[in-house]
Structure formats: C-alpha cells, structure tokens
C-alpha cells in the first residue's frame, strides 16, 4: 500500500506504508470515511493541518507525554512542568492547566518532526534498501 501526499511548497510525494501500518490506516478510514482525493488527516473544517498548529497541539504534547521534552506531573491546584532551557538549566513551575504545562516558557530542544524523515531514511538503508531507492522515497530536502 502506498499513500500520495501533496504539499503546495514541496509538491506531491508517494510514501510506501509498511504492512503493520495498513490495518491502522484501514481502521482510521472505517472510523472517519473520506471521499477519493480528500485529506486523510485534516483539521475540524477539513482543511490541511497547519504545521504550527500540528506542532503546538499534537507534536509537542506527544513529546512531553513520551518524556522526550520535559515532563508533567499532576499536582494539587495544577500541573508541575519540568523542562531544560537553552543553557542546560533545569526548571520547574506549577501551571494551572495541562495545556500551559505542555508549553512552558523558554523550553528548548526535543525531537523535531522533520527528524523523522532522517530516521526513516536511515532505517531504510539499515534494512538493505539501496541508497538510490531511498532517494526516490525520501528525496533530499530543498
């Protein structure tokens, strides 16, 4: 199974999906049916997920929950957020909402979404896929 992805600035990409992911995508389609040529993952009004909103609402919270970007502990009266600043100094602060704790001030680092592209290319090479084929699947960044 392959999926075609289009981004106005980057053009169209065809991405092969591993076998283990196909049932997950199938379940997604069963729960949220789409018409042909519509977005699989869209915002509430069917528009593309914007990069900044994706990073704020999905990516950073996922990193925090995975303890790859600070941590959050539920506490009386709010949430204790822990993070490291650009100088390597560790900070903690009690914040009123979980959302605020997901985005503490001056938090730096963490896995960037784009880093997954490089990891994928590395895994393909490690699995014996020839580099010229990897370039077809994961073209160099502009």
Buried (B, 14 or more C-beta within 10 A) or exposed (E): EEEEEEEEEEEEEEEEEEEEEEEEEEEEEEEEEEEEEEEEEEEEEEEBBEEEEBBBBEBBBBBBEEEEBBBBEEEEEBBBBBBBBEEEEEBEBBBEEBEBBBBBEEBEBBBEBEEEEEEBBEEBBEEEBEEEEBEEBBEEEE
